Amino acid sequence: MESAQSLNKSLLHGFREEQIYRIDHYLGKETVQNLLVTRFSNGIFEPLWNRNFIHHVEITSSEDIGVGSRGGYYEGSGALRDMVQNHLLLLASLVAMEPPALINADSMRNEIVKVLQSLRPIQKEEVEKFVLRGQYTSSEIKGKRRKAYREEEGVNPKSRTETFLAMKFYIDNWRWAGVPFYIRTGKQLPTRVTEIVIHFNATPHHLFAGDKAIMRQQNQLVIRIQPDEGILMKFGMKVPGAGFHVQDVNMDFHYSELNNTYLPSAYERLLLDCMLGDATLYSRGDAVEAAWRFVDPILKAWKEQPCIKVHGYPAGTWGPEESDQLIEGVETWRYPCKNLSGDGEYCEL
């Protein structure tokens, strides 16, 4: 946070805030922007988008590769700085923000800042309870050996840098009070995927509780950022035949169906906006500082308390098993596949 404040102060010596364009390519992704349209242009979603109907929110961003030649950079960064402080807290802010008065730079960024300022601080003594870090170890996948992180070029053989992070946090405002948000990111996981999952509350009366699994089922809205971009709704339907046996079914939409429209790359879109003087999809200084204010105690706890564990996980798995303990109740993380279509029927990695 201190270096972010120093940088912002230095920039403001030469420029006004409205002249500064802090680029984050995640905001240039079409599916990230569509999250706002999904929420605010559909009467079927926004009335449910609050603590009364949503059980928890889950955000996953996984990569199926290691650090490669970026080991020197990653040693000083780790997953928390590389992915969470910027990209994933930004996605959480777009999920949680209030409707802006207008779709313009000031209105949009005001609402994002409000969310970041509402994050419940994780105190240094609470870090082990709310944050879990891991580091990939060597394994063999399809007959090919994968290196451990500590074997990568430019990495300290005794490194405690996290390549996996799972976090639980709360947003203390009227809309989200008591709703847990879960973030997970890592390298050398089974597949490359970024998605947001809205888990709705279960029905208050388990009318079809003959099938015990149904008691644990919840409706889910899956917003896939990459790959196989699209939206998936999961809900229960009766299995044909006698009795009332229920199973999850999918209703999905894929961006590939809109293949007659040219979609610019994320950086292409953002650089054009900058040239046009439109800062709507750019981060503002107070938002950057608010994100660092939330993240800093975690970094300091890791530095000051070397006893906080770094869990090993074999390359090609979904991270340390202990990450499931962050999720409240009987739920667990959703383990996504590369494919969005056919979800639950087959899994492409």
N, C-alpha and C positions, 0 to 999 in steps of 0.2 A: 504494500500500500504506500509506503514511504517513497519508493522510487516512482510509482505512478503519479503521486502528488507532485513530486519534483519535476517530472517530465511535463505534466500539464501546466505547471507554473512557468516552466521555461517556454513552452509553446505559446502561452498567452502573453509573453513579453513581445512577441513579434506578430501575432495574429489574433483576431477576434475568434471566439468559440465557433461562430457560424461559418468561419472560413476553414475550419479544420475538419478533415474527412478521415476518421479512423476506420480502416477497412476490416471487416470480418466477413470472409467469403460465405459463411453459413447464411447470412441474411440475403445473399444474392441467389440462393437456391429457390427454384420455383415452388417446390413443395413446402418450404418454410413459409414463404409468403402466402401460400394457399391455406396455411393453418389459420390465418386471420380471416380469410374469406369463408372457410368452413364454419368458423365460430360465429361471425358477425353478420353473415348473409342468410343464415338458415334458422328459421324459427324452431326447428326440432332439436337443436343442440344448445343454444345459449340459455334457455330456461333451466337446463339440467346442469349447467357448467358451474357448480358450486358445491359447498360442503354438504348440502342436503341430499345430493344424489351421487356424488363421486366418492368412492372408497379410498382410492389412492391413484397417483399418477407415476408412471414409470418411463424413464428415458434411457435408452441404450444406444451407445455408439461403439461398435466393435470393429476391429481390424484383424485380418487373417495373416498379417505380415509382422515381422519384428521391426527393430529400429534400423536395420540395414547399415548403411554408411553414415547414418545420423547419430551414431552413438555418442560422439563428443558433445553434440548439442543436447541430446536427450538427458545426459548425465546431470546437466544443470537445470533441467526443466522438470521431467517427470510428468505423469498423466494429469496431475492436478493443475499444473500451470499450462500444459500443452493443450488440454481439451476442456477441462471443467470450468476454470475461471472465465473463459471467454465463450466458447461455442455452446456448451451444455447449459450454463446458467442463462444464456441468451434464449435458448429454446424453452427453458422453464419459464422465463419471463413472458414469452409470447403465449404460452399456454395459460398463464395465470393473470395476465393484464386485464384491466377493465377496458370496455369499448372506448376508443379515442373519440373525441368530439369531431375530428376531421382526419382524413388520411393525408396528413402532411407531417413534415419533420418535427415540428414542435409538439403537436398533439401525440404522435406515436411515441416519441422518445420520452415525453413526460410520464406516460403510463408505464413504460419499461423501467424507468428509474424508481417509480413508486413501488414496484414489485421488489426490486433489488434492495431497496431501503427497508422493506418489510420482512426480509429473511431473518428468521430467528437465529441469533448468534450461537455458534457452537463454541463453548468455552474450552480452553486448553485441557482442562481436566475431564471433559466429556468426549474428547476426540475418539477414543477407542470405542465408545458406545455408538457413535453415529457415523464413523468413517472407517473403512477397511481398505488396506492397500495390499497389493500383491506384486510378484515379480515372476516372469515366466522362466521355467527351467527346461532343460533339454528333454526331448522326447523323440520318438520315431513315428512318423506318419506315412502310411503307404510305402513302407520300406525305406523312407528317406529320413535321415537324422536332422532334427531341428536344433539349432544352437540354443543354449541358455543365454539369457540377457547378459550375464557376466562374462560370456565368451565373445560377445560382439566387439567389433573394432571400436576403440576409443572409450571402452567402458572399464571402470575400476573393477578388478576381480573380486573386491569385497563390497561392491556397490549395494546401497540400500535404496536406490531410486525405484520408485513405483512405476511399473508398466501396466498395472491394473488398479482401478479405484472404484469402490462402491460406496455410496453415501446416502444417508437418510436425512432429510431436513424438513422444516415447516415454514410456511409463509403466514405470518401473524397479521392477518387483516380480516375484514368482515366476510369476504367470499370464501376464504380457504382455511379458516381457523380449524385446527385439528386434523386436517387432511395431510397425510405424509406424502412427500415427494421422494422418489428414489432415482438416483442417477448411477449409471454404470458405464465404464469405458475401459478399454484395454487393448493391448496388442497380443498377437499370436493366439487369438481366439478362433473358434471354428469357422467363422465366415465374416465377411465385411457387410455391415448393415447399420443403419441409423434409423431409429423409429421412436415415436412417442406412443404410449399406450395409456388410454384413459380407462380405468377399471371402475365401473359403476357399482353402486351398492346392490347387494342381492335383494331379492324380494323379501318383504317382512314375514310372509307366511309361506312356508315351504310346502306348497300344495302337492307337489309331485315328489315328495321326499322318499318314495319307495326306492328310488335309485339314489343311494347315499352320495354318489359323486356329484349329483345335481346340487346338493346343499352347499357345495363349495364353488359352484360355477357362478360367474358374474358376466354380465354383458361387457364387452370390450369394444372400444373404438381404437383401431390401430392406424396411426398416421405415419406412413413410410416415407422417410426423407430420401433414402438411397439404399440399395438399388431397387429396381422393380417398383418405381415410385407410384404411390397411390394411396387409397384409403380402404380399410377393411373393417366391417362391422361383424361382430360375432354375437349370436343370440340363439336361444334354445328353440327347437322345433320338435314336434312329436314324430317318433319313428313309426312308419307305416306298420299296421298290424294291430293285434289285440293289446289292450292295456295302454298305459300312458308312460311310455318310455321316451325320455327326452335326450336329445343330443345337440351339441353345438353345430350350427351351420354358418356359412359365410355369405356376406353380401359385399362385393368389392367393386372398386373402380380403379382403373389403371391409366396413368398419364399417357401411356403409349397409344391409347385410343384417340388421343388428340394429335395424331401424327401429321396433320396437315398444317401445323403451326410451327414456325421456327422458334426454337427455344435457345436463347443465348446462354453461354456458360455463366457461372456465378460472377466471376471477375469481370467478364465482358459487360454484364448488366450493371455492376456497381461502378465501373470506370465511366460508363456512359452517363450514369446519374451524376457522378462527380462533375463531369464536363458540363452538364446541364444545370449544375448548382442545386441539385436535389439531395438533401442529406437525410431523407427519411430512413434509408436502410443503412445508415452509418451510426456508429456508437458515439455517444456524447461523453465528455470528460467526467461528469458526475456519475454516470452509469459505470464507467470503468473503475472509478474509485470505490463505488459502493460494492462492486463485485470483489475487489481486492480486500475490502474491509471484512467481508464474510470469510474469505479464503485464508487470510493471514494467520489467524489463531491456529489453524490446522497445520500450516507450514512451521510455525514456531513450536508447536507441541512436538512435532516429529524431530525437530532440531534439538530441542532441549530435553526430550525424553527418549533416548535411544532404546529404552525397554519396550516401546510400542512396536508391535510385531509387524514384520513384512512377510506375508504368507507366500510360500512358493506354490506355483501351479504349473503342471506340465503344458508345454506349448500344444495348442490344438484343443484345449478344453475351455470351459466357460469360466475360468478363473477359480479362485479358492472356494472350496465348499462352504467355508464359514460365511461367505457373502449372503447365503440364504437366511442366516440368522438375523439379518437386518430387517427382513420383511416381517411385518406383524401378522399374527394369527397363523392360519393354515396355508396362506398363499405363498407362492414362491415367484421368482423372476419368470418372465416369459422368455423362452429360449427360441429366438427367431431363426428362420431360415432365409436363405438368399431370395427364394421365391415368395411372393406375397399371395399369388393365386395358388389355389390348392393347399392353402395353409391348413395343417392338421391331417392332410391326406398323404402328402409326401414331403420330404425335406431335401432341398438342394443346398449343398454347402460349397 
